[in-house]
Amino acid sequence: MTSITFHTENGRIIGFEARGHSGYADAGQDILCASIGAAITLVEATVNDVLGLTAAVRTNEKKALISLRLPGGLGPTAESTCQSLLTGLMLYFTMLHDEYPDNIEVLESD
């Protein structure tokens, strides 16, 4: 199962951590893992490459882990954009959970 935890602080999403393989299908055939990975890559590329921010990204292939944490001190436009991106990501993963409840879980942590 893939477990995705969104970390919040003072009512804002400050990052997330995705851990584990979905187990929906064999490696290389798992459309759920591919969907999760593509969505995470899109958000990370948008935050770091398009917006030019320096969100901390950590990966560990052995543990099937990827995490992203927003930098502090964002201006109002960057903050709003990042919150929209992360809220959309959480909504997308929640929709995947509704379709694949045995393979993905979405959590929030303060």
DSSP file with accessible surface (Angstrom, degrees, kcal/mol):
  #  RESIDUE AA STRUCTURE BP1 BP2  ACC     N-H-->O    O-->H-N    N-H-->O    O-->H-N    TCO  KAPPA ALPHA  PHI   PSI    X-CA   Y-CA   Z-CA
    1    1 A M              0   0   98      0, 0.0     2,-0.5     0, 0.0    21,-0.2   0.000 360.0 360.0 360.0 140.9    0.0    0.0    0.0
    2    2 A T  E     -a  104   0A   4    101,-2.7   103,-2.4    20,-0.2     2,-0.5  -0.828 360.0-162.4 -92.5 129.1    1.1    3.5   -0.7
    3    3 A S  E     -aB 105  19A  26     16,-2.8    16,-2.4    -2,-0.5     2,-0.5  -0.962   4.2-169.3-113.9 123.6    0.7    5.9    2.2
    4    4 A I  E     -aB 106  18A   0    101,-2.6   103,-3.1    -2,-0.5     2,-0.5  -0.964   1.6-168.7-118.1 119.8    0.7    9.6    1.5
    5    5 A T  E     -aB 107  17A  25     12,-2.8    12,-2.1    -2,-0.5     2,-0.5  -0.939   8.2-154.5-111.0 123.3    0.9   11.9    4.5
    6    6 A F  E     -aB 108  16A   0    101,-3.0   103,-2.5    -2,-0.5     2,-0.4  -0.865  14.0-145.3 -95.6 126.2    0.3   15.6    4.0
    7    7 A H  E     -aB 109  15A  55      8,-2.5     7,-2.8    -2,-0.5     8,-1.2  -0.786  18.0-170.0 -95.6 131.2    2.0   17.7    6.7
    8    8 A T  E     - B   0  13A  16    101,-3.0     2,-0.3    -2,-0.4     5,-0.2  -0.866  12.4-175.1-121.3 155.5    0.2   20.9    7.8
    9    9 A E  E >  S- B   0  12A  90      3,-2.6     3,-1.5    -2,-0.3   101,-0.0  -0.930  74.8 -12.8-150.5 121.8    1.2   23.8   10.0
   10   10 A N  T 3  S-     0   0  160     -2,-0.3     3,-0.1     1,-0.3   100,-0.0   0.883 130.3 -49.9  53.0  42.2   -1.1   26.7   11.0
   11   11 A G  T 3  S+     0   0   82      1,-0.2     2,-0.4     0, 0.0    -1,-0.3   0.541 118.4 103.1  80.4   6.2   -3.7   25.7    8.5
   12   12 A R  E <  S-B    9   0A  58     -3,-1.5    -3,-2.6     0, 0.0     2,-0.5  -0.922  74.3-116.7-122.4 148.6   -1.4   25.4    5.5
   13   13 A I  E     +B    8   0A  12     -2,-0.4    -5,-0.3    -5,-0.2    73,-0.1  -0.719  29.4 178.6 -80.6 124.1    0.1   22.4    3.8
   14   14 A I  E     -     0   0A  10     -7,-2.8    56,-2.9    -2,-0.5     2,-0.3   0.510  58.0 -50.0-104.7  -8.5    3.9   22.5    4.2
   15   15 A G  E     -BC   7  69A   2     -8,-1.2    -8,-2.5    54,-0.3    -1,-0.3  -0.977  49.7-120.5 164.5-172.6    4.7   19.3    2.4
   16   16 A F  E     -BC   6  68A   2     52,-2.2    52,-2.3    -2,-0.3     2,-0.4  -0.970   4.5-145.9-153.7 165.0    4.0   15.6    2.0
   17   17 A E  E     -BC   5  67A  39    -12,-2.1   -12,-2.8    -2,-0.3     2,-0.5  -0.991   9.5-164.1-138.3 127.2    5.6   12.2    2.2
   18   18 A A  E     +BC   4  66A   6     48,-3.2    48,-2.2    -2,-0.4     2,-0.4  -0.963  15.7 179.3-111.9 131.5    4.7    9.2    0.0
   19   19 A R  E     +BC   3  65A 102    -16,-2.4   -16,-2.8    -2,-0.5    46,-0.2  -0.996  34.2  11.9-138.4 134.6    5.8    5.8    1.2
   20   20 A G  S    S-     0   0   25     44,-2.3     2,-0.3    43,-0.6   -18,-0.1   0.061  76.9 -75.4  93.7 160.1    5.5    2.3   -0.2
   21   21 A H        -     0   0  126    -20,-0.2    -2,-0.0     1,-0.1     6,-0.0  -0.734  34.1-129.7 -92.7 145.6    4.3    0.6   -3.3
   22   22 A S        -     0   0    2     -2,-0.3   -20,-0.2   -21,-0.2    -1,-0.1   0.822  23.9-145.0 -66.6 -33.1    0.6    0.3   -4.1
   23   23 A G        +     0   0   59      2,-0.2    -1,-0.1   -22,-0.1     3,-0.1   0.638  59.9 127.6  76.3  13.1    0.7   -3.4   -4.8
   24   24 A Y  S    S-     0   0  106      1,-0.2     2,-0.3    79,-0.1    -1,-0.0   0.879  80.2 -13.5 -69.6 -37.2   -2.0   -3.0   -7.4
   25   25 A A  S    S-     0   0   39      1,-0.0    -2,-0.2     5,-0.0     5,-0.2  -0.924  90.7 -64.3-153.1 174.5    0.1   -4.9  -10.0
   26   26 A D  S >> S-     0   0  134     -2,-0.3     3,-2.5     1,-0.1     4,-0.6  -0.258  70.4 -78.3 -63.3 154.6    3.6   -6.1  -10.6
   27   27 A A  T 34 S+     0   0  103      1,-0.3    -1,-0.1     2,-0.2    -6,-0.0  -0.233 122.6  24.0 -53.4 137.1    6.5   -3.6  -10.9
   28   28 A G  T 34 S+     0   0   76      2,-0.1    -1,-0.3    -3,-0.1    -2,-0.1   0.244 121.9  59.5  87.5 -14.0    6.5   -2.1  -14.4
   29   29 A Q  T <4 S+     0   0  145     -3,-2.5     2,-1.1    -4,-0.0    -2,-0.2   0.364  70.7 114.3-120.3  -0.8    2.7   -2.8  -14.8
   30   30 A D     X  -     0   0   15     -4,-0.6     4,-2.0    -5,-0.2     5,-0.1  -0.624  37.7-178.9 -84.5  98.2    1.3   -0.9  -11.9
   31   31 A I  H  > S+     0   0   97     -2,-1.1     4,-2.2     1,-0.2    -1,-0.2   0.804  81.8  56.8 -67.4 -26.9   -0.8    1.9  -13.3
   32   32 A L  H  > S+     0   0    2      2,-0.2     4,-2.5     1,-0.2    -1,-0.2   0.948 107.7  45.8 -70.8 -46.3   -1.6    3.2   -9.8
   33   33 A C  H  > S+     0   0   36      1,-0.2     4,-2.8     2,-0.2     5,-0.2   0.908 113.1  51.8 -60.9 -40.0    2.1    3.6   -8.8
   34   34 A A  H  X S+     0   0   63     -4,-2.0     4,-2.5     1,-0.2    -1,-0.2   0.909 109.7  49.3 -63.5 -40.7    2.7    5.3  -12.2
   35   35 A S  H  X S+     0   0   41     -4,-2.2     4,-2.0     2,-0.2    -2,-0.2   0.912 112.9  46.7 -64.6 -42.8   -0.3    7.7  -11.5
   36   36 A I  H  X S+     0   0    9     -4,-2.5     4,-2.3     2,-0.2     5,-0.2   0.947 114.1  47.4 -64.1 -48.4    1.0    8.6   -8.1
   37   37 A G  H  X S+     0   0   32     -4,-2.8     4,-2.6     1,-0.2    -2,-0.2   0.898 111.0  51.0 -62.3 -41.0    4.6    9.1   -9.3
   38   38 A A  H  X S+     0   0   63     -4,-2.5     4,-2.4    -5,-0.2    -1,-0.2   0.916 110.5  48.9 -64.6 -41.8    3.5   11.2  -12.2
   39   39 A A  H  X S+     0   0   15     -4,-2.0     4,-2.2     2,-0.2    -2,-0.2   0.920 112.6  47.8 -64.8 -42.1    1.4   13.5  -10.0
   40   40 A I  H  X S+     0   0    6     -4,-2.3     4,-2.8     1,-0.2     5,-0.2   0.930 111.7  50.3 -64.2 -43.7    4.2   14.0   -7.5
   41   41 A T  H  X S+     0   0   86     -4,-2.6     4,-2.8     1,-0.2     5,-0.2   0.909 109.2  52.0 -61.8 -41.3    6.7   14.7  -10.3
   42   42 A L  H  X S+     0   0  116     -4,-2.4     4,-2.3     2,-0.2    -1,-0.2   0.938 112.4  44.6 -61.2 -46.3    4.4   17.3  -11.8
   43   43 A V  H  X S+     0   0    8     -4,-2.2     4,-2.8     2,-0.2     5,-0.2   0.942 114.5  48.6 -65.7 -44.9    4.0   19.1   -8.5
   44   44 A E  H  X>S+     0   0   47     -4,-2.8     4,-2.8     1,-0.2     5,-0.5   0.932 112.9  47.4 -62.3 -44.3    7.7   19.0   -7.7
   45   45 A A  I  X>S+     0   0   30     -4,-2.8     5,-1.9    -5,-0.2     4,-1.8   0.901 112.9  49.4 -64.8 -38.6    8.6   20.3  -11.2
   46   46 A T  I  <>S+     0   0   31     -4,-2.3     5,-2.7    -5,-0.2     6,-0.3   0.946 115.5  42.7 -65.8 -46.2    6.1   23.1  -10.9
   47   47 A V  I  <5S+     0   0    0     -4,-2.8     6,-2.1     3,-0.2    -2,-0.2   0.959 128.6  25.8 -65.6 -51.0    7.2   24.2   -7.5
   48   48 A N  I  <5S+     0   0   24     -4,-2.8    -3,-0.2    -5,-0.2    -2,-0.2   0.907 132.6  28.5 -85.6 -42.5   11.0   24.0   -8.1
   49   49 A D  I  <<S+     0   0  122     -4,-1.8    -3,-0.2    -5,-0.5    -2,-0.1   0.880 128.1  33.6 -91.8 -40.7   11.5   24.4  -11.8
   50   50 A V  I   <S+     0   0  111     -5,-1.9    -3,-0.2    -4,-0.2    -4,-0.2   0.942 130.2  32.8 -81.1 -50.0    8.6   26.6  -13.0
   51   51 A L  S   <S-     0   0   63     -5,-2.7    -3,-0.2    -6,-0.2    -4,-0.1   0.660 101.4-132.0 -80.7 -16.9    8.1   28.7   -9.9
   52   52 A G        +     0   0   57     -6,-0.3    -4,-0.2     1,-0.2    -3,-0.1   0.740  54.7 144.3  73.7  24.7   11.9   28.7   -9.1
   53   53 A L        -     0   0   34     -6,-2.1    -1,-0.2    25,-0.0     2,-0.2  -0.338  53.3-126.8 -87.1 174.0   11.4   27.8   -5.4
   54   54 A T        +     0   0  114     -2,-0.1     2,-0.1     2,-0.0    -6,-0.1  -0.457  35.0 172.5-122.4  60.2   13.7   25.5   -3.5
   55   55 A A        -     0   0    9     -2,-0.2     2,-0.4   -11,-0.1    15,-0.2  -0.471  38.5-114.7 -66.2 137.6   11.4   22.9   -1.9
   56   56 A A  E     -D   69   0A  65     13,-2.2    13,-2.2    -2,-0.1     2,-0.4  -0.641  34.8-169.3 -76.5 126.4   13.4   20.2   -0.2
   57   57 A V  E     -D   68   0A  60     -2,-0.4     2,-0.4    11,-0.2    11,-0.2  -0.973   5.0-174.1-120.6 132.6   12.9   16.9   -2.0
   58   58 A R  E     -D   67   0A 137      9,-2.2     9,-2.5    -2,-0.4     2,-0.4  -0.987   3.3-178.5-127.0 133.7   14.0   13.6   -0.5
   59   59 A T  E     +D   66   0A  94     -2,-0.4     2,-0.3     7,-0.2     7,-0.2  -0.975  13.7 178.5-131.3 149.2   13.9   10.2   -2.2
   60   60 A N  E   > -D   65   0A  57      5,-2.4     5,-2.2    -2,-0.4     4,-0.4  -0.806   6.3-171.8-148.0  99.0   14.9    6.7   -1.2
   61   61 A E  T > 5S+     0   0  184     -2,-0.3     3,-0.9     1,-0.2    -1,-0.1   0.869  85.9  59.1 -61.9 -36.7   14.2    4.1   -3.8
   62   62 A K  T 3 5S+     0   0  202      1,-0.3    -1,-0.2     2,-0.1    -2,-0.0   0.886 115.8  34.3 -60.6 -37.9   15.0    1.2   -1.4
   63   63 A K  T 3 5S-     0   0  131     -3,-0.3   -43,-0.6     2,-0.1    -1,-0.3   0.363 108.8-122.7 -96.8   3.1   12.2    2.4    1.0
   64   64 A A  T < 5 +     0   0   22     -3,-0.9   -44,-2.3    -4,-0.4     2,-0.4   0.961  62.8 148.4  50.9  57.9    9.9    3.6   -1.9
   65   65 A L  E   < +CD  19  60A  13     -5,-2.2    -5,-2.4   -46,-0.2     2,-0.3  -0.962  26.3 167.6-128.1 137.4    9.9    7.0   -0.3
   66   66 A I  E     +CD  18  59A  44    -48,-2.2   -48,-3.2    -2,-0.4     2,-0.3  -0.973  10.0 178.1-144.0 137.0    9.6   10.5   -1.7
   67   67 A S  E     -CD  17  58A  16     -9,-2.5    -9,-2.2    -2,-0.3     2,-0.4  -0.972  11.1-165.3-137.3 155.0    9.0   13.7    0.3
   68   68 A L  E     -CD  16  57A   6    -52,-2.3   -52,-2.2    -2,-0.3     2,-0.4  -0.998   3.4-173.6-138.9 136.2    8.7   17.4   -0.5
   69   69 A R  E     -CD  15  56A 130    -13,-2.2   -13,-2.2    -2,-0.4   -54,-0.3  -0.995  24.4-126.4-132.9 126.9    8.7   20.3    2.0
   70   70 A L        -     0   0   11    -56,-2.9   -15,-0.1    -2,-0.4     2,-0.1  -0.362  28.9-111.4 -67.4 148.8    8.0   23.8    1.0
   71   71 A P        -     0   0   26      0, 0.0     3,-0.3     0, 0.0    -1,-0.1  -0.380  35.3-110.0 -73.1 160.2   10.6   26.5    1.8
   72   72 A G  S    S+     0   0   68      1,-0.2   -58,-0.0    -2,-0.1     0, 0.0  -0.346  90.3  40.5 -82.5 168.2    9.7   29.1    4.4
   73   73 A G  S    S+     0   0   86      1,-0.2    -1,-0.2    -2,-0.1     2,-0.1   0.797  71.4 173.7  67.4  34.0    9.1   32.8    3.8
   74   74 A L        -     0   0   33     -3,-0.3    -1,-0.2     1,-0.1    -4,-0.0  -0.455  31.8-117.1 -72.4 144.5    7.1   32.4    0.5
   75   75 A G     >  -     0   0   39     -2,-0.1     4,-3.0     1,-0.1     5,-0.3  -0.268  35.6 -96.7 -70.8 167.9    5.6   35.6   -0.9
   76   76 A P  H  > S+     0   0  116      0, 0.0     4,-2.4     0, 0.0     5,-0.2   0.870 122.2  46.8 -58.9 -40.8    1.8   35.8   -1.2
   77   77 A T  H  > S+     0   0  114      2,-0.2     4,-2.5     1,-0.2     5,-0.2   0.947 115.5  44.4 -69.1 -46.4    1.6   34.7   -4.9
   78   78 A A  H  > S+     0   0   22      2,-0.2     4,-2.8     1,-0.2     5,-0.2   0.908 114.1  51.6 -63.3 -41.0    4.0   31.7   -4.5
   79   79 A E  H  X S+     0   0   41     -4,-3.0     4,-2.6     2,-0.2     5,-0.2   0.943 111.5  46.2 -60.8 -47.8    2.2   30.7   -1.2
   80   80 A S  H  X S+     0   0   75     -4,-2.4     4,-2.2    -5,-0.3    -2,-0.2   0.921 113.9  48.3 -62.2 -43.5   -1.2   30.8   -2.9
   81   81 A T  H  X S+     0   0   49     -4,-2.5     4,-2.5     2,-0.2    -2,-0.2   0.932 112.9  47.5 -63.5 -45.8    0.1   28.8   -5.9
   82   82 A C  H  X S+     0   0    0     -4,-2.8     4,-2.9     2,-0.2     5,-0.3   0.902 110.9  51.4 -64.5 -39.9    1.8   26.2   -3.8
   83   83 A Q  H  X S+     0   0   33     -4,-2.6     4,-2.5    -5,-0.2     5,-0.2   0.910 110.7  48.9 -64.8 -38.8   -1.3   25.8   -1.6
   84   84 A S  H  X S+     0   0   80     -4,-2.2     4,-2.4    -5,-0.2    -2,-0.2   0.932 112.8  47.9 -64.4 -43.9   -3.4   25.3   -4.7
   85   85 A L  H  X S+     0   0   43     -4,-2.5     4,-2.3     2,-0.2    -2,-0.2   0.939 115.6  43.2 -61.5 -48.6   -1.0   22.7   -6.1
   86   86 A L  H  X S+     0   0    0     -4,-2.9     4,-2.4     2,-0.2    -2,-0.2   0.873 113.6  50.8 -70.3 -34.7   -0.8   20.8   -2.8
   87   87 A T  H  X S+     0   0   76     -4,-2.5     4,-2.5    -5,-0.3    -1,-0.2   0.915 111.4  49.1 -66.8 -41.3   -4.5   20.9   -2.2
   88   88 A G  H  X S+     0   0   36     -4,-2.4     4,-2.7    -5,-0.2    -2,-0.2   0.901 110.2  51.3 -62.5 -39.8   -5.1   19.6   -5.7
   89   89 A L  H  X S+     0   0    7     -4,-2.3     4,-2.7     2,-0.2     5,-0.2   0.929 110.1  48.9 -63.3 -43.9   -2.6   16.8   -5.1
   90   90 A M  H  X S+     0   0   28     -4,-2.4     4,-2.3     1,-0.2    -2,-0.2   0.922 111.9  49.0 -62.4 -42.5   -4.4   15.8   -1.9
   91   91 A L  H  X S+     0   0  106     -4,-2.5     4,-2.3     2,-0.2    -2,-0.2   0.928 110.8  50.5 -62.8 -44.5   -7.7   15.9   -3.7
   92   92 A Y  H  X S+     0   0   82     -4,-2.7     4,-2.2     1,-0.2    -2,-0.2   0.935 111.9  46.8 -59.3 -47.0   -6.4   13.7   -6.5
   93   93 A F  H  X S+     0   0    0     -4,-2.7     4,-2.4     1,-0.2    -1,-0.2   0.866 109.7  54.0 -66.7 -33.3   -4.9   11.2   -4.1
   94   94 A T  H  X S+     0   0   51     -4,-2.3     4,-2.2    -5,-0.2    -1,-0.2   0.907 108.0  50.4 -65.3 -39.2   -8.2   11.1   -2.2
   95   95 A M  H  X S+     0   0  109     -4,-2.3     4,-1.4     2,-0.2    -2,-0.2   0.907 110.0  50.0 -64.6 -39.7  -10.0   10.3   -5.4
   96   96 A L  H  X S+     0   0   16     -4,-2.2     4,-2.9     1,-0.2    -2,-0.2   0.902 108.4  53.6 -64.1 -39.5   -7.5    7.5   -6.1
   97   97 A H  H  < S+     0   0   63     -4,-2.4    -2,-0.2     1,-0.2    -1,-0.2   0.906 104.7  54.6 -60.2 -41.3   -8.1    6.2   -2.6
   98   98 A D  H  < S+     0   0  116     -4,-2.2    -1,-0.2     1,-0.2    -2,-0.2   0.858 116.4  38.2 -60.7 -33.6  -11.9    6.1   -3.3
   99   99 A E  H  < S+     0   0  130     -4,-1.4    -2,-0.2     1,-0.2    -1,-0.2   0.804 131.6  26.6 -86.3 -32.0  -11.2    4.0   -6.3
  100  100 A Y    >X  +     0   0   39     -4,-2.9     3,-2.1    -5,-0.1     4,-1.4  -0.531  67.8 161.8-129.8  64.6   -8.4    1.9   -4.9
  101  101 A P  T 34 S+     0   0   67      0, 0.0    -1,-0.1     0, 0.0    -3,-0.1   0.734  76.1  53.2 -64.2 -21.4   -9.0    1.8   -1.1
  102  102 A D  T 34 S+     0   0  132      1,-0.1     3,-0.1    -3,-0.1    -5,-0.1   0.501 114.5  41.3 -87.7  -3.5   -6.8   -1.3   -0.6
  103  103 A N  T <4 S+     0   0   29     -3,-2.1  -101,-2.7     1,-0.3     2,-0.3   0.582 114.6  33.1-121.0 -17.3   -3.8    0.3   -2.4
  104  104 A I  E  <  -a    2   0A   0     -4,-1.4     2,-0.4  -103,-0.2    -1,-0.3  -0.995  54.3-173.1-145.8 137.4   -3.5    3.9   -1.3
  105  105 A E  E     -a    3   0A  71   -103,-2.4  -101,-2.6    -2,-0.3     2,-0.5  -0.970  11.3-151.8-128.7 147.2   -4.3    5.9    1.9
  106  106 A V  E     +a    4   0A  35     -2,-0.4     2,-0.3  -103,-0.2  -101,-0.2  -0.983  20.1 176.3-121.7 125.2   -4.2    9.6    2.4
  107  107 A L  E     -a    5   0A  74   -103,-3.1  -101,-3.0    -2,-0.5     2,-0.4  -0.849  19.9-144.3-126.1 160.4   -3.4   11.0    5.8
  108  108 A E  E     -a    6   0A 131     -2,-0.3     2,-0.4  -103,-0.2  -101,-0.2  -0.969  15.9-173.7-124.0 143.6   -2.9   14.5    7.4
  109  109 A S  E      a    7   0A  48   -103,-2.5  -101,-3.0    -2,-0.4    -2,-0.0  -1.000 360.0 360.0-139.6 134.8   -0.5   15.3   10.1
  110  110 A D              0   0  170     -2,-0.4  -101,-0.2  -103,-0.2  -103,-0.0  -0.626 360.0 360.0 -86.8 360.0    0.1   18.5   12.1
